[in-house]
Amino acid sequence: MRSNVLATLLFAVALAAGSAQAQAPPRGGGGQDLSRARALDREGAKAYGEGRYADAIRAFEEAYRLGGPAFELWNIAKCYLRLDQPEQAAASLERYLSIPDLPKADRAEATRQLEALEKRPSKLTVTSSPSGAQVSVDGESVEGRTPLSISVSPGPHTVTVSPESGAPFTREIDARYGRAVVVDAAFDGGARPPPPPNPYDRVEGGAVGIRGALTVTLPRHGSVGGRAGPGLYVLGTYRVKAAGRASLAAGGLLSLSGDSWRDRTGLPNEAPDCGPLRDPHRGTALSVFGIGTASFDVAERVRVTGIGGLGLAGYFVEDVGGDVFVPSCAPSPGVRPALLLGAQIDYALTKSVRLTAFPLTWQVQSAFDGTRGAPRDASGAWMRIGMGLGAGVDL
């Protein structure tokens, strides 16, 4: 680890260099903030030297916020390592490495530290009641009998504990950042309390995600505004790639919404060869999209997802008229290509069950057949902005 003196010198050099880089504006508000950042960096270095690592983290974080150099994030990672919190240390190193134009040597060293964290082996301890059971990991027998401890590589593993008689006990584990993992198998039929939850376990379900949500949708038909109405989203995705906290998925989304509009044209709302038009100011929009999503875990239980998709939009009406359509009792709106963009937030209630919110979705398409061009113009692009709340599962 670099000495505190070297860290302070690097801080001063980085501040001087940063003032000459127009492409990277300071995070602070000027010279006064930079002076405060220098003082906080010195306080952080002092706290680190005295073993007050939590205080050092707060000082380095504030120094970085006020315009301190990127090296403050590396200092924070070192503090987390001293506190035996490798997950937070890895997150700080990732923040550091995400900054462009880092010195090549510093980027290489920080990358090596991050890779070393991710490759730390974990200590697996296996116990059983009664003891003396055979253990295998990923189908390979382990020398010795329970209780025993072995080192396992990072990643998922299948641990099987086999007693001298009776059915074996199997458990899936995930070894990460060198954290100890304990597997306890009970074969004597006695009741025992469940083990405490592992605070380092991520709440992550399977690769298949299914969501349903009730929505409120505000339509706009060309230049004609519509009324907000109820709707429904149903979507399914399959995770095709995961890298750390980020993942990519593909799937489909069905959108159903009820539209309504006014009649302010001043023209007769009737059509030749038709009786009185029945409810000519309402329609049901149905759209189907193929979608791609990009997700990021912003917290242990919270995932934010961006959605993009292309699909087809249809419209179901009986009689039409009002501001949007030329009056007709035999409408044939047709089908139109459509674009979807949106955001999704998931909160993990359990390993599989999710509470889901759609803070914003936006659909756009060309106008359907039979829309008005005058005196109110509904022939331009049609859009729907929606918000929704629902639930789902990851299988």
N, C-alpha and C positions, 0 to 999 in steps of 0.2 A: 504494500500500500504506500502511496506517496506520502511524504511527510507533510505536516501542516504548513511548514514554511514554504515548501514548494507550491502547495495549493494556494497560499496567499499571493505569492509572486505571480502565479498563473492568472489569478483573479485580476490583479492590476494590469497585466499585459492584455488580457481579454477585454477589459473595459476600454483601454486605450485603443485597441484595434477596432472594437465595436463602434466607436464613435466615427470611424472613417468608412463604415460599410453602409451605404445608402439603402441597399436592398434589405437590410434587417433593422427596422426601426426599433428603438429601445422600448421595453415593456413599461418602464417607469415614466415619470413625468418630467425628467430633466436632471440637471446637475444635483439638485437637492436630494432627489431619489437615489442617485448613484452614490452620494456620500453616505446615505443611510444604508445602502446595500453593502458598502465596504465595512461599515461598523457591524452590521449583522453577520457578515462573513467572518469577521474576527471573533465575534461572540460565539458563532457556531463552531469555529476551530477550537476555541477555549473549552466549550462544553464537551466536544468530542474528546479532547485530551483528558478531561476529568471523568470520562465515562458516562456523562449525561447525554446519552444518544438521542432520546426523545426531544430534549431541549435543542440539541444540535439540528435535528430535522426541521423543527419549526423555524429556527434562525436561517438555515440554508434555503428553505422554501420561500420565506419572505424576501431574502436577498435576491433570489432569482426573479420573483414577481416584480421587484423594483428595478430590474434591469441588469442584475448580475449575470455573469457568463454562464454558458451551458454547463460548465464544469460543476456548478452547484448541484445539478441533478445527479452527477456521479458521486459527489459527497453524500447526498441523501441515500443513494444505494448502499454506500459503505456503512452508513449508520444502521440501516435496516439489517445488513448482514451481521453487525455486532449485536443487534437485538434478536438474532435468530429468526428473522422474518424474511425468508428467501423469496416468497411470492411478491412482497412489496418491493424488495430489492430488484427483482426482475422487471417489475413494472417501471421503476425509476430508470433502469438501464434502457428499456425500450423507449421511454420518453427522450432520453439523451440521444439515442441513436436515430431517432426520427428527425432530429434537427439537421438541416442541410449545412454543407460547408464546414463540417468538423475537421480538425487536423487528422490527417490520414493515420498517424501513429496512435492517436487517442481513440479513433473509431475502431481500429484493429484491436487494441487492448480491451476496450469495453465490450466488443463483440466476443472476444475470447472469454471474458468473465461471464457474460450472459450464457454462452454455450456451456461453460463449466457448471453453472447453476442448473441448467436444464438436464445435464448428464449426470448429476449426482446420484449415486446408488442409494437405495433405501434399505433400512434394516427391517426385515420381516420376522416377527415373532409369532410362533404358532403354539397354542396350548390346547389341551383337550381334557375332558372329564368323562371317563377315566383317562389317565395319561398313557403313554406308550403306543400312540397311533402312528401309522405311517403317513408321510406327507409327500405330496408331489406338487410341483409348480409347472404349469403349462404342459402337463403330461409327463414331465421328467421327475423321477423319484429323487428325494432328498435323503442324504445319508443321516441316520439317526432317527430317534423317535421323539414324540412330543413329551415335554416341552422343548422347543429348539428355536434357534435364531439363525437366520441366514441373510446374506446380502442379495438384493434383487435389482435388476436394471430399471431405469425409469420407464413408465408406461403401464398399460393394463396387463394384468396377469390373472390366471385362474388357479386358485389354490384348492387342492382336494385333500381332505383329512380322512383316512380310512382306518376304522377301528379293527380289532381282531375279528369281530363278528358284527354283522349289521350293515346297514346302508352307509355309504360314505357321506361326508359333509363337504359341500362345494361352495366357494365364495369368490366373487369377482372383486379384485382390488385394483387401485390405480396408484402406482408409486410415482411421486413427484417431488422434486427439489430436495431429495434426501430425507424426507419426512418418514418417521417410523410408522410401520403398519402392523397392527395386531389382529390376528385371526384366532378366535376362541370357539372351539367346537364342543358341544355338550352332547354326549351319547348316553348319559345315565338316566335321562328322562326327568331329571330334577329341574324345577323352575328356577330361573335366574334372571335378574333384571337385564334389560338390553344394555349394550355398551353405550357410553355417551357419544353423541354425534361428533364426528371429526370436523373441527372448525376449518380445516383446509380442503375439505371436499367441495367441489363445485357442483351446484345443482344443475345437472345436465341430463336431458332425456335422450331419446333415440334420434335417428336420422330423419324420420318421417314426422312432419308437423301438420296437424289439422286444426283449423281455427274457424269459428263462427262468431259473427258479431251483428248486433242490431245497430243501425246507423240512422243518422239524420242527414239528408242530402238536399243541397240547394242547387237547383238547375238553372241554367241560362240558355235560352234558345235564340242563337244569333244575338241580336240587340234587345231581345225581349226577356226580361227577368221572370223567373217562375217563383213559386212558393215552396218553402222548405217542406219536405215530406219524409215519411219513414222509409227505411230500406233494410237490406240484409246483405252481408258479405259471407261467403263460404269459400275457403281456400285451403289448398293442400300443397305441401312442398316436400322435397327430398334434398337433404344436405349432400352436396356433391364434393365439397372440399372444406376442410377445417384447418386453420393455422393459428394456434394460440387462442386468443380471444375472438378472432374473426372467423367467419364462415360464409360460404356461398351456397345457395340452394336454387332449385328450379321447380316449377310446378304450375298450378292453374288457380284462377280466381273467378268466382261467379258473383256478379253484382246485380241486385234486384232493387228497384226503387220506384216509388209512386210519385209521378209528376202532376202538377196542377198549375193553371195559369188563368189570367183574367180575360175579360172581353171589353177592351176599351177602344176598339176600332171605330165605333159609331156606325158600322155597316150591319145590315140584316144578318143574323146568325142562322141562316137557313140555306138549304141546297135544293136544286131542282129534283123532282121525282122522289123527294124524301118527306116523310112526315116530320113532326117535331123532333129535333135532334136530342138524343138522350145523353145527358152528361157530356157535352162536347169539350169540356175544359179539363179533362183528366186523361192520363195515359200511364202505362206501366213500362218502364225501361228495363230491359234484360240484356246484360253484357257478359261475355265470356272472354277471358284473357289467358294467354300463356305468359307466365311471369318469371322473372329472375330476381333474386333477393341477395343483399349483402348485409350481414349482421355483425354486431360487435357487442361483447359483454362489457357494459360500462360499470357493473357492480356484480357481486356474487350472485344475486337473483334477478338482475335487471339486464335485459337485452334490447338493443335498439336496432331496427331493421329498416333499410331502404328498399322500396319495391318499384320495379319498372316492368311494363308489359305491353304487349300488342294483342288485339283481339277483334271481335265483331260485336256490334251493338244492334239490337233489334228493338222494336216498339210495338206494343199491343194496345190497340184502341178499337172502339166500336164506332162511335160518331165523333167527329172532330169539328173544331171551329175556333172562335175567339181570336185572341191575338196571335196565335201560333200557326194554325192551319187554315187553309181555304175550306169553308164549310163542306162537309161530305158525310154521307151515311155509309159509304163503302170505301174507307181509306185503305191504302196499301203502302205503308211507309217504307217497306224494304229493309235491307240490312246494310250497315255501314262499317268500314274499318274504324277502329278506335285505339286510342293511346291511353295508358294508365300510368300515373306516378303517385307514390304515396309513402307514408312512414308508418311504422308499427312499433309498439313498445310492449314487451312481454315481461310479466313478473311471475317468477316461479313459486307457486304455492307448495308443490311437492316436486319430487324428481321428474314427474311426468305431466302434472297438471299446471296449466298456465292461465293467468288472467291477462287478457289482451286488450290493448287500446289502439285505435287508429286515429291519431290526432289530426291527420290531414290526408285526404286522397283527392286526386284531380283526374277527371276523365275528360277527353276531348274527342270529337268526331265531326264529320260533316253533317249537314242538315238532312233530315229524311225527306222523302218525296211528299209533295202536297203542302209544303209550308208556305206561309205568306211571304211576299216580297214587299207589299205595301198594303195599307198605309203604315203598318208596323212590320219591320223587316226581321223575320225569323229564319232567313235563308243562309245566314252566316254559320260559323262554327258553333256547335252545341257543346256545352261544358256542364260538368257536375262536380261540385265540391262537397265532400262528405267528411263526417266524423262518426266514429263508432266505438262501441265497448262490447266485449264478449269474452269468450274463454276458449280453451282448446287443450289438446294433449300432444305430447311428443312421444312417439312410439319407437 
